[in-house]
């Protein structure tokens, strides 16, 4: 797909800031002429994640074609359409998608947003439509109604947690519960009465709490997830450590960040294969190559489990008589990650993976990750633009 223009990016932001989950597709001149579009890996993954269609289970041929309802949005009206999802007998059955009547609403190389909602696929032309004007219009219109309906959410739990955090801040600086990088989060959870455990579920009634020191511009943890060992060449964290670890004083460890942009000092990189829906970590060593695999489906599931709704709490670190105290000052409140953009952010190096593996003196291998992290500036690319709350009066 081509790069988005500034205008298209602005229109995309209007949708994402209203929690509209979507994917993008670009019809070509040949595709419009022949009434076909390739269902790219990202489009296929999106439709499957939304429970709309799984091309992986579809047989080739017209008899296996799926027809669903669709709506194509014009300025202040909609056009009823039918979407065809199929795999032809030719060209190895490459997945195809087509919307009836699309040529009336799209030119070649327009960027179309596909939204799955209420049993239909909604098509919004980001190139042609004045999305912001339509959404902000005082006139009732279908696109505005769609976005308001999608965006409608209950805020009871988030308001409850926000009130609790404000009461904690009113107490002033809170002494750290332990001396560690993780103490900022452990301390807050303890004061809130949240049990410290290794559960993969969100911390407070469906809301995940992520705390960090304000004076650190570090990447933010999204979640931890081990590879799929059955699909991987290396079958454990111990094997990863044995192949790529190094000595630091008395510890044999592998503490490193791995990105899709370039190999790290250990020669490790990531790559996304959308066709088989895998995230692959590979080595520059010719004798190793691809060595561990995560399925994108599992990573998407973990992201949704962990961050359906998240409070990112910043704290000022204060030293009093040599002891660390935390003054919790601000919350960034995010909702509903745009899962279809997770893969893109991996490819762009905005989301990375950290290995935190070491072998202790007793020979036991300890793995604190792998941790999937995101640059602070990338939050608004993965989540609809957040709300910020100050905890300081």
DRENTOR-769837 format. One record per residue (C-alpha): residue in one letter; y negated, z, x negated; residue number from 1. Coordinates in nm, 4 decimals, padded with zeros to 6 digits. Each point is the difference from the previous one (the first is absolute). Layout:
<nunus>
+---------+----------+----------+----------+-----+
: residuo :        y :        z :        x : num :
+---------+----------+----------+----------+-----+
:       a :        Y :        Z :        X : NUM :
...
+---------+----------+----------+----------+-----+
</nunus>
This chain:
<nunus>
+---------+----------+----------+----------+-----+
: residuo :        y :        z :        x : num :
+---------+----------+----------+----------+-----+
:       x :  00.0000 :  00.0000 :  00.0000 :   1 :
:       x : -00.3496 : -00.0782 : -00.1249 :   2 :
:       x : -00.2536 :  00.2678 : -00.0916 :   3 :
:       x : -00.2019 :  00.1389 :  00.2881 :   4 :
:       x : -00.3695 : -00.0761 :  00.0228 :   5 :
:       x : -00.2512 :  00.2842 :  00.0180 :   6 :
:       x : -00.0454 : -00.0685 :  00.3719 :   7 :
:       x :  00.3754 :  00.0146 :  00.0608 :   8 :
:       x :  00.0278 :  00.3233 : -00.1973 :   9 :
:       x : -00.2742 :  00.1552 :  00.2134 :  10 :
:       x :  00.1788 : -00.1028 :  00.3193 :  11 :
:       x :  00.3269 :  00.1401 : -00.1326 :  12 :
:       x : -00.1746 :  00.3332 : -00.0650 :  13 :
:       x : -00.1179 :  00.0133 :  00.3619 :  14 :
:       x :  00.3626 : -00.0186 :  00.1107 :  15 :
:       x :  00.1454 :  00.2390 : -00.2573 :  16 :
:       x : -00.2711 :  00.2611 :  00.0570 :  17 :
:       x :  00.1176 :  00.0068 :  00.3604 :  18 :
:       x :  00.3627 :  00.0672 : -00.1064 :  19 :
:       x :  00.1143 : -00.3522 :  00.0854 :  20 :
:       x :  00.3182 : -00.0742 : -00.1940 :  21 :
:       x :  00.0286 : -00.3692 : -00.0795 :  22 :
:       x :  00.1205 : -00.2705 : -00.2306 :  23 :
:       x : -00.1651 : -00.3263 : -00.1023 :  24 :
:       x :  00.1165 : -00.3601 :  00.0101 :  25 :
:       x : -00.1632 : -00.3285 : -00.1038 :  26 :
:       x :  00.0889 : -00.3242 :  00.1810 :  27 :
:       x : -00.0063 : -00.3121 : -00.2169 :  28 :
:       x : -00.1085 : -00.3503 :  00.0993 :  29 :
:       x :  00.3627 : -00.1153 : -00.0098 :  30 :
:       x :  00.1090 :  00.3023 :  00.1988 :  31 :
:       x : -00.2547 : -00.0601 :  00.2744 :  32 :
:       x :  00.1000 : -00.3655 :  00.0188 :  33 :
:       x :  00.3713 :  00.0801 :  00.0237 :  34 :
:       x : -00.0447 :  00.3196 :  00.2073 :  35 :
:       x :  00.1704 :  00.2251 : -00.2564 :  36 :
:       x : -00.1010 :  00.2861 : -00.2284 :  37 :
:       x :  00.2056 :  00.1745 : -00.2650 :  38 :
:       x :  00.0770 :  00.3606 :  00.0899 :  39 :
:       x : -00.0764 :  00.1455 : -00.3424 :  40 :
:       x :  00.1720 :  00.3102 : -00.1327 :  41 :
:       x : -00.2941 :  00.2201 :  00.0966 :  42 :
:       x : -00.0045 : -00.1440 :  00.3548 :  43 :
:       x :  00.3763 :  00.0477 :  00.0338 :  44 :
:       x : -00.0188 :  00.3580 : -00.1229 :  45 :
:       x : -00.2852 :  00.0741 :  00.2410 :  46 :
:       x :  00.1840 : -00.1401 :  00.3047 :  47 :
:       x :  00.3142 :  00.1908 : -00.0934 :  48 :
:       x : -00.1889 :  00.3273 : -00.0556 :  49 :
:       x : -00.1630 : -00.0393 :  00.3411 :  50 :
:       x :  00.3389 : -00.0520 :  00.1639 :  51 :
:       x : -00.1022 : -00.3486 :  00.1148 :  52 :
:       x :  00.2415 : -00.2228 : -00.1897 :  53 :
:       x :  00.2425 :  00.0118 : -00.2933 :  54 :
:       x :  00.0440 : -00.3412 : -00.1614 :  55 :
:       x :  00.2786 :  00.1459 : -00.2120 :  56 :
:       x :  00.2210 :  00.0242 :  00.3093 :  57 :
:       x : -00.0945 : -00.3405 :  00.1396 :  58 :
:       x :  00.2301 : -00.3018 : -00.0233 :  59 :
:       x : -00.1218 : -00.3507 : -00.0733 :  60 :
:       x : -00.0593 : -00.2587 :  00.2702 :  61 :
:       x : -00.1914 : -00.0491 :  00.3246 :  62 :
:       x :  00.2566 :  00.1930 :  00.2003 :  63 :
:       x : -00.0938 :  00.3171 : -00.1939 :  64 :
:       x : -00.3777 : -00.0435 :  00.0403 :  65 :
:       x : -00.1862 :  00.3017 :  00.1415 :  66 :
:       x : -00.2966 : -00.0532 :  00.2340 :  67 :
:       x : -00.2443 :  00.2868 :  00.0611 :  68 :
:       x : -00.3312 :  00.0429 :  00.1775 :  69 :
:       x : -00.3185 : -00.0320 : -00.2014 :  70 :
:       x : -00.3733 :  00.0092 :  00.0541 :  71 :
:       x : -00.2522 : -00.2006 : -00.1996 :  72 :
:       x : -00.3528 :  00.1425 :  00.0037 :  73 :
:       x : -00.3095 : -00.2130 :  00.0414 :  74 :
:       x : -00.3570 :  00.1327 :  00.0226 :  75 :
:       x :  00.0266 :  00.1885 :  00.3293 :  76 :
:       x :  00.3227 : -00.1308 :  00.1487 :  77 :
:       x :  00.3657 : -00.0203 : -00.0916 :  78 :
:       x :  00.2467 : -00.2853 :  00.0126 :  79 :
:       x :  00.3561 :  00.0691 :  00.1082 :  80 :
:       x :  00.2375 : -00.1344 : -00.2590 :  81 :
:       x :  00.3652 :  00.0041 : -00.0964 :  82 :
:       x :  00.1135 :  00.0838 : -00.3511 :  83 :
:       x :  00.3143 : -00.1659 : -00.1350 :  84 :
:       x :  00.1974 :  00.1857 : -00.2664 :  85 :
:       x :  00.2807 : -00.2053 : -00.1493 :  86 :
:       x :  00.1932 : -00.1224 : -00.3031 :  87 :
:       x :  00.0583 : -00.3780 : -00.0056 :  88 :
:       x :  00.3243 : -00.1603 : -00.1063 :  89 :
:       x : -00.1835 : -00.1779 : -00.2820 :  90 :
:       x : -00.1518 :  00.1442 : -00.3203 :  91 :
:       x :  00.2482 :  00.2883 : -00.0195 :  92 :
:       x : -00.1279 :  00.1413 :  00.3259 :  93 :
:       x : -00.3373 :  00.1148 : -00.1380 :  94 :
:       x : -00.1551 :  00.2297 :  00.2651 :  95 :
:       x : -00.2622 : -00.1646 :  00.2211 :  96 :
:       x : -00.2573 :  00.1182 :  00.2517 :  97 :
:       x : -00.2189 : -00.1944 :  00.2416 :  98 :
:       x : -00.2438 :  00.0775 :  00.2819 :  99 :
:       x : -00.0388 : -00.2476 :  00.2847 : 100 :
:       x : -00.3562 : -00.1250 :  00.0375 : 101 :
:       x : -00.1005 :  00.1236 : -00.3475 : 102 :
:       x : -00.1598 : -00.3314 : -00.0996 : 103 :
:       x : -00.2728 :  00.0609 :  00.2625 : 104 :
:       x : -00.1039 :  00.3233 : -00.1727 : 105 :
:       x :  00.0660 : -00.0537 : -00.3699 : 106 :
:       x : -00.0756 : -00.2474 : -00.2754 : 107 :
:       x :  00.1987 : -00.0441 : -00.3204 : 108 :
:       x : -00.0314 :  00.2956 : -00.2373 : 109 :
:       x : -00.1572 :  00.2338 :  00.2547 : 110 :
:       x :  00.1157 :  00.3588 : -00.0460 : 111 :
:       x :  00.1740 :  00.1393 :  00.3070 : 112 :
:       x :  00.0664 :  00.3684 :  00.0629 : 113 :
:       x :  00.3232 :  00.0728 :  00.1872 : 114 :
:       x :  00.0106 :  00.3252 :  00.1960 : 115 :
:       x :  00.3102 :  00.1296 :  00.1812 : 116 :
:       x : -00.0864 :  00.2079 :  00.3051 : 117 :
:       x :  00.1235 :  00.0511 :  00.3548 : 118 :
:       x :  00.2939 : -00.2359 : -00.0421 : 119 :
:       x : -00.2139 : -00.2961 : -00.1107 : 120 :
:       x : -00.1237 : -00.1551 : -00.3238 : 121 :
:       x : -00.3785 : -00.0238 :  00.0012 : 122 :
:       x : -00.1659 : -00.2702 : -00.2122 : 123 :
:       x : -00.3549 :  00.0551 : -00.1284 : 124 :
:       x : -00.1696 : -00.2718 : -00.2058 : 125 :
:       x : -00.1860 :  00.1900 : -00.2719 : 126 :
:       x : -00.1621 : -00.3187 : -00.1274 : 127 :
:       x : -00.1511 : -00.1150 :  00.3289 : 128 :
:       x : -00.0519 :  00.3045 :  00.2227 : 129 :
:       x : -00.3062 :  00.2242 : -00.0267 : 130 :
:       x :  00.2264 :  00.3052 :  00.0143 : 131 :
:       x : -00.2662 :  00.2647 : -00.0583 : 132 :
:       x : -00.2375 : -00.1437 :  00.2610 : 133 :
:       x :  00.2775 : -00.0274 :  00.2570 : 134 :
:       x :  00.1246 :  00.3549 : -00.0592 : 135 :
:       x : -00.3534 :  00.1431 :  00.0104 : 136 :
:       x : -00.1033 : -00.2025 :  00.3032 : 137 :
:       x : -00.1161 :  00.1842 :  00.3112 : 138 :
:       x :  00.2048 : -00.2478 :  00.2010 : 139 :
:       x :  00.3576 :  00.0774 :  00.0932 : 140 :
:       x :  00.2290 : -00.2387 : -00.1856 : 141 :
:       x :  00.3721 : -00.0272 : -00.0856 : 142 :
:       x : -00.0313 :  00.0535 : -00.3774 : 143 :
:       x : -00.2117 :  00.3117 :  00.0441 : 144 :
:       x :  00.2461 :  00.1349 :  00.2595 : 145 :
:       x :  00.2935 : -00.0667 : -00.2337 : 146 :
:       x : -00.1587 :  00.1837 : -00.2924 : 147 :
:       x : -00.1085 :  00.2976 :  00.2134 : 148 :
:       x :  00.3489 :  00.0336 :  00.1438 : 149 :
:       x :  00.1637 : -00.0110 : -00.3431 : 150 :
:       x : -00.2558 :  00.2399 : -00.1422 : 151 :
:       x :  00.0438 :  00.2595 :  00.2735 : 152 :
:       x :  00.1532 :  00.3110 : -00.1562 : 153 :
:       x :  00.0160 :  00.3681 :  00.0676 : 154 :
:       x : -00.1885 :  00.2253 : -00.2445 : 155 :
:       x :  00.1105 :  00.3436 :  00.1158 : 156 :
:       x :  00.2106 :  00.0869 : -00.3071 : 157 :
:       x : -00.2498 : -00.1338 : -00.2552 : 158 :
:       x : -00.2835 :  00.1992 :  00.1614 : 159 :
:       x :  00.2173 :  00.3115 : -00.0068 : 160 :
:       x :  00.0767 : -00.0414 : -00.3722 : 161 :
:       x : -00.3631 : -00.0799 : -00.0766 : 162 :
:       x : -00.1046 :  00.3284 :  00.1604 : 163 :
:       x :  00.2543 :  00.1931 : -00.2091 : 164 :
:       x : -00.1256 : -00.1592 : -00.3213 : 165 :
:       x : -00.3610 :  00.0830 :  00.0826 : 166 :
:       x :  00.0953 :  00.3644 :  00.0466 : 167 :
:       x :  00.1686 : -00.0014 : -00.3420 : 168 :
:       x : -00.3118 : -00.1439 : -00.1635 : 169 :
:       x : -00.2111 :  00.2718 :  00.1602 : 170 :
:       x :  00.1980 :  00.2514 : -00.2075 : 171 :
:       x : -00.1400 : -00.1526 : -00.3188 : 172 :
:       x :  00.1986 : -00.0888 : -00.3128 : 173 :
:       x :  00.3742 :  00.0668 :  00.0311 : 174 :
:       x :  00.1926 :  00.1222 : -00.3083 : 175 :
:       x :  00.2658 : -00.2416 : -00.1213 : 176 :
:       x :  00.3550 :  00.1030 :  00.0871 : 177 :
:       x :  00.1385 : -00.1350 : -00.3317 : 178 :
:       x : -00.1018 : -00.1738 : -00.3202 : 179 :
:       x :  00.0973 : -00.3653 :  00.0463 : 180 :
:       x : -00.1441 : -00.3375 :  00.0967 : 181 :
:       x :  00.1610 :  00.0430 :  00.3431 : 182 :
:       x : -00.1660 :  00.3383 :  00.0597 : 183 :
:       x : -00.2889 : -00.1505 :  00.1980 : 184 :
:       x :  00.2405 : -00.1135 :  00.2715 : 185 :
:       x :  00.2354 :  00.2969 : -00.0212 : 186 :
:       x : -00.2896 :  00.2418 :  00.0389 : 187 :
:       x : -00.1382 : -00.1735 :  00.3090 : 188 :
:       x :  00.3401 : -00.0208 :  00.1693 : 189 :
:       x :  00.0643 :  00.3681 : -00.0708 : 190 :
:       x : -00.3341 :  00.1072 :  00.1489 : 191 :
:       x :  00.0707 : -00.2152 :  00.3067 : 192 :
:       x :  00.3394 :  00.1664 :  00.0381 : 193 :
:       x :  00.1953 : -00.3205 : -00.0676 : 194 :
:       x :  00.3360 :  00.0726 : -00.1696 : 195 :
:       x :  00.0423 : -00.1572 : -00.3441 : 196 :
:       x :  00.3039 : -00.2268 :  00.0158 : 197 :
:       x :  00.1205 : -00.3411 : -00.1084 : 198 :
:       x :  00.0007 : -00.1496 :  00.3491 : 199 :
:       x : -00.0939 : -00.3663 :  00.0246 : 200 :
:       x : -00.1644 :  00.0645 :  00.3361 : 201 :
:       x : -00.3790 :  00.0443 :  00.0444 : 202 :
:       x : -00.1346 :  00.3506 : -00.0612 : 203 :
:       x : -00.1768 :  00.1022 :  00.3217 : 204 :
:       x :  00.1117 : -00.1217 :  00.3452 : 205 :
:       x :  00.0255 : -00.3596 : -00.1165 : 206 :
:       x : -00.2989 :  00.0092 : -00.2368 : 207 :
:       x :  00.0570 : -00.0282 : -00.3737 : 208 :
:       x : -00.2197 :  00.2109 : -00.2288 : 209 :
:       x : -00.0937 : -00.1403 : -00.3417 : 210 :
:       x : -00.2275 :  00.2174 : -00.2134 : 211 :
:       x : -00.1662 : -00.0908 : -00.3284 : 212 :
:       x : -00.2665 :  00.1301 : -00.2370 : 213 :
:       x : -00.3368 : -00.1660 :  00.0604 : 214 :
:       x : -00.0714 : -00.0424 : -00.3705 : 215 :
:       x :  00.3106 : -00.2100 : -00.0535 : 216 :
:       x : -00.0188 : -00.3695 :  00.0873 : 217 :
:       x :  00.3758 : -00.0365 : -00.0238 : 218 :
:       x :  00.2211 : -00.2140 :  00.2131 : 219 :
:       x :  00.1196 :  00.1686 :  00.3184 : 220 :
:       x :  00.3653 :  00.0650 :  00.0804 : 221 :
:       x :  00.1368 : -00.1906 :  00.2975 : 222 :
:       x :  00.3636 :  00.1140 : -00.0141 : 223 :
:       x :  00.3026 :  00.0413 : -00.2251 : 224 :
:       x :  00.3008 : -00.2252 :  00.0396 : 225 :
:       x :  00.3009 : -00.0607 : -00.2233 : 226 :
:       x :  00.1332 : -00.3558 : -00.0329 : 227 :
:       x :  00.2978 : -00.1333 :  00.1896 : 228 :
:       x :  00.2599 :  00.0805 : -00.2626 : 229 :
:       x :  00.2698 : -00.2115 :  00.1682 : 230 :
:       x : -00.2140 : -00.3131 : -00.0436 : 231 :
:       x : -00.1248 :  00.0950 : -00.3480 : 232 :
:       x :  00.1369 : -00.0845 : -00.3435 : 233 :
:       x : -00.0727 :  00.3539 : -00.1216 : 234 :
:       x :  00.1561 :  00.2606 :  00.2267 : 235 :
:       x : -00.2020 :  00.3173 : -00.0635 : 236 :
:       x : -00.3186 :  00.1470 : -00.1396 : 237 :
:       x :  00.2060 :  00.1151 : -00.2993 : 238 :
:       x :  00.0881 : -00.3621 : -00.0823 : 239 :
:       x : -00.3665 : -00.1031 :  00.0285 : 240 :
:       x : -00.0922 :  00.2832 : -00.2362 : 241 :
:       x :  00.2733 : -00.0887 : -00.2483 : 242 :
:       x : -00.1165 : -00.3620 : -00.0150 : 243 :
:       x : -00.3772 :  00.0462 : -00.0087 : 244 :
:       x : -00.0717 :  00.3645 : -00.0869 : 245 :
:       x : -00.1794 :  00.1335 : -00.3081 : 246 :
:       x : -00.0390 :  00.3303 : -00.1840 : 247 :
:       x : -00.3115 :  00.2125 :  00.0413 : 248 :
:       x :  00.0387 :  00.3082 : -00.2157 : 249 :
:       x :  00.3157 :  00.1677 :  00.1380 : 250 :
:       x :  00.0214 : -00.2039 :  00.3221 : 251 :
:       x :  00.1769 : -00.3315 :  00.0559 : 252 :
:       x : -00.1949 : -00.1509 :  00.2880 : 253 :
:       x : -00.1283 : -00.3058 :  00.1799 : 254 :
:       x : -00.3432 :  00.0710 :  00.1430 : 255 :
:       x : -00.1629 : -00.3353 :  00.0722 : 256 :
:       x : -00.1742 : -00.2189 :  00.2570 : 257 :
:       x :  00.1544 : -00.3328 :  00.1000 : 258 :
:       x : -00.2069 : -00.2814 :  00.1526 : 259 :
:       x :  00.0511 : -00.3562 :  00.1197 : 260 :
:       x : -00.2995 : -00.1171 : -00.2051 : 261 :
:       x :  00.1397 :  00.0305 : -00.3528 : 262 :
:       x :  00.2734 :  00.1770 : -00.1991 : 263 :
:       x : -00.0706 :  00.3602 : -00.1025 : 264 :
:       x :  00.0567 :  00.1277 : -00.3583 : 265 :
:       x :  00.3711 :  00.0367 :  00.0788 : 266 :
:       x :  00.0114 : -00.3665 :  00.1102 : 267 :
:       x :  00.0552 :  00.0887 :  00.3677 : 268 :
:       x : -00.1499 : -00.1938 :  00.2916 : 269 :
:       x :  00.0304 : -00.0390 :  00.3780 : 270 :
:       x :  00.0414 : -00.3103 :  00.2121 : 271 :
:       x :  00.0178 : -00.0509 :  00.3765 : 272 :
:       x :  00.2566 : -00.2440 :  00.1378 : 273 :
:       x : -00.1025 : -00.0538 :  00.3625 : 274 :
:       x :  00.2852 : -00.2396 :  00.0687 : 275 :
:       x :  00.2666 :  00.2656 : -00.0559 : 276 :
:       x : -00.2383 :  00.2894 :  00.0805 : 277 :
:       x :  00.0441 :  00.1816 : -00.3292 : 278 :
:       x : -00.2301 :  00.1762 : -00.2430 : 279 :
:       x :  00.1529 : -00.0502 : -00.3428 : 280 :
:       x : -00.0689 :  00.1841 : -00.3239 : 281 :
:       x :  00.0868 : -00.1996 : -00.3064 : 282 :
:       x : -00.0084 :  00.0265 : -00.3768 : 283 :
:       x : -00.1317 : -00.2472 : -00.2559 : 284 :
:       x :  00.3208 :  00.0618 : -00.1950 : 285 :
:       x :  00.2255 : -00.3049 :  00.0307 : 286 :
:       x :  00.3088 :  00.2193 :  00.0120 : 287 :
:       x : -00.1351 :  00.1907 :  00.3016 : 288 :
:       x : -00.2167 : -00.2089 :  00.2362 : 289 :
:       x : -00.0042 :  00.1253 :  00.3601 : 290 :
:       x :  00.1364 :  00.3539 :  00.0016 : 291 :
:       x : -00.0975 :  00.1836 :  00.3208 : 292 :
:       x : -00.0733 : -00.1087 :  00.3565 : 293 :
:       x : -00.1732 :  00.1504 :  00.3014 : 294 :
:       x :  00.0300 : -00.1707 :  00.3359 : 295 :
:       x : -00.3429 : -00.0676 :  00.1504 : 296 :
:       x :  00.1365 :  00.1120 :  00.3351 : 297 :
:       x :  00.0689 :  00.3480 : -00.1412 : 298 :
:       x : -00.3406 :  00.0212 : -00.1676 : 299 :
:       x : -00.1752 : -00.1016 :  00.3224 : 300 :
:       x :  00.1976 :  00.2639 :  00.1885 : 301 :
:       x : -00.0961 :  00.2698 : -00.2515 : 302 :
:       x : -00.3660 : -00.0993 :  00.0191 : 303 :
:       x :  00.0029 :  00.0235 :  00.3781 : 304 :
:       x :  00.1921 :  00.3282 : -00.0043 : 305 :
:       x : -00.2369 :  00.1590 : -00.2459 : 306 :
:       x : -00.3355 : -00.1440 :  00.0979 : 307 :
:       x : -00.0154 : -00.0691 :  00.3701 : 308 :
:       x : -00.2999 :  00.2280 : -00.0227 : 309 :
:       x : -00.1308 :  00.1617 : -00.3207 : 310 :
:       x : -00.2673 :  00.2469 : -00.1049 : 311 :
:       x : -00.1037 : -00.0682 : -00.3629 : 312 :
:       x : -00.1680 :  00.3307 : -00.0912 : 313 :
:       x : -00.2273 :  00.0153 : -00.3048 : 314 :
:       x : -00.0577 :  00.3327 : -00.1716 : 315 :
:       x : -00.2449 :  00.1148 : -00.2635 : 316 :
:       x :  00.1797 :  00.1743 : -00.2854 : 317 :
:       x : -00.1837 :  00.3158 : -00.1110 : 318 :
:       x :  00.0834 :  00.2285 : -00.2948 : 319 :
:       x : -00.0643 :  00.3711 :  00.0497 : 320 :
:       x :  00.1081 :  00.2387 : -00.2786 : 321 :
:       x :  00.2380 : -00.2646 : -00.1312 : 322 :
:       x :  00.1736 : -00.0505 :  00.3363 : 323 :
:       x : -00.0212 : -00.3153 :  00.2116 : 324 :
:       x : -00.1415 :  00.0164 :  00.3532 : 325 :
:       x : -00.0291 : -00.2760 :  00.2593 : 326 :
:       x : -00.2880 : -00.0677 :  00.2367 : 327 :
:       x :  00.1258 : -00.2534 :  00.2548 : 328 :
:       x : -00.3005 : -00.2171 :  00.0810 : 329 :
:       x :  00.0767 : -00.3324 :  00.1655 : 330 :
:       x :  00.2684 : -00.1812 :  00.1997 : 331 :
:       x :  00.0726 : -00.3708 :  00.0140 : 332 :
:       x :  00.1973 : -00.0611 :  00.3184 : 333 :
:       x :  00.2213 : -00.3102 :  00.0075 : 334 :
:       x :  00.2293 : -00.1288 :  00.2719 : 335 :
:       x :  00.2782 : -00.2517 :  00.0395 : 336 :
:       x :  00.0393 : -00.1863 : -00.3288 : 337 :
:       x :  00.0008 : -00.3770 :  00.0291 : 338 :
:       x :  00.3588 : -00.0373 : -00.1208 : 339 :
:       x : -00.0251 : -00.3766 : -00.0306 : 340 :
:       x : -00.2581 :  00.0512 : -00.2772 : 341 :
:       x :  00.2166 :  00.2379 : -00.2064 : 342 :
:       x :  00.1827 : -00.2894 : -00.1693 : 343 :
:       x : -00.3249 : -00.1787 : -00.0795 : 344 :
:       x : -00.1432 :  00.3126 : -00.1631 : 345 :
:       x :  00.3124 :  00.0331 : -00.2147 : 346 :
:       x : -00.0456 : -00.3590 : -00.1157 : 347 :
:       x : -00.3675 :  00.0660 : -00.0784 : 348 :
:       x :  00.0785 :  00.3105 : -00.2087 : 349 :
:       x : -00.1952 :  00.2231 :  00.2384 : 350 :
:       x :  00.3205 :  00.1856 :  00.0870 : 351 :
:       x :  00.2081 :  00.0982 : -00.3028 : 352 :
:       x :  00.3112 :  00.2029 : -00.0792 : 353 :
:       x :  00.0143 :  00.3038 : -00.2304 : 354 :
:       x :  00.3187 :  00.1162 : -00.1698 : 355 :
:       x :  00.0106 :  00.3744 : -00.0746 : 356 :
:       x :  00.3411 :  00.0466 : -00.1597 : 357 :
:       x :  00.1047 :  00.2376 : -00.2746 : 358 :
:       x :  00.3101 :  00.1697 : -00.1360 : 359 :
:       x : -00.0338 :  00.3763 : -00.0383 : 360 :
:       x :  00.1476 :  00.1966 : -00.2950 : 361 :
:       x :  00.3174 :  00.0609 :  00.2018 : 362 :
:       x :  00.0532 : -00.3749 :  00.0357 : 363 :
:       x : -00.0907 : -00.0176 :  00.3691 : 364 :
:       x : -00.2056 : -00.3018 :  00.1071 : 365 :
:       x : -00.2942 :  00.0832 :  00.2267 : 366 :
:       x : -00.1778 : -00.2740 :  00.1992 : 367 :
:       x : -00.3227 :  00.0864 :  00.1865 : 368 :
:       x : -00.0455 : -00.3540 :  00.1277 : 369 :
:       x : -00.0046 : -00.2885 :  00.0030 : 370 :
:       x : -00.3460 :  00.0491 :  00.1495 : 371 :
:       x : -00.1741 : -00.2819 :  00.1820 : 372 :
:       x : -00.3729 :  00.0376 : -00.0616 : 373 :
:       x : -00.3124 : -00.1821 :  00.1105 : 374 :
:       x : -00.3392 : -00.0364 : -00.1637 : 375 :
:       x : -00.2670 :  00.2041 :  00.1821 : 376 :
:       x : -00.1903 : -00.3203 :  00.0731 : 377 :
:       x :  00.3113 : -00.1456 :  00.1627 : 378 :
:       x :  00.0261 :  00.2417 :  00.2911 : 379 :
:       x : -00.2123 : -00.2178 :  00.2280 : 380 :
:       x :  00.2198 : -00.2981 : -00.0836 : 381 :
:       x :  00.3170 :  00.1764 :  00.1136 : 382 :
:       x : -00.1487 :  00.2092 :  00.2801 : 383 :
:       x : -00.2602 : -00.0850 :  00.2629 : 384 :
:       x : -00.3367 :  00.1270 : -00.1292 : 385 :
:       x :  00.0104 :  00.3757 :  00.0085 : 386 :
:       x : -00.2126 :  00.2710 :  00.1486 : 387 :
:       x : -00.1519 :  00.2594 : -00.2323 : 388 :
:       x : -00.0659 :  00.3596 :  00.0920 : 389 :
:       x : -00.2008 :  00.2467 : -00.2033 : 390 :
:       x :  00.1408 :  00.3527 : -00.0059 : 391 :
:       x : -00.3224 :  00.1409 : -00.1433 : 392 :
:       x : -00.2749 :  00.0908 :  00.2494 : 393 :
+---------+----------+----------+----------+-----+
</nunus>
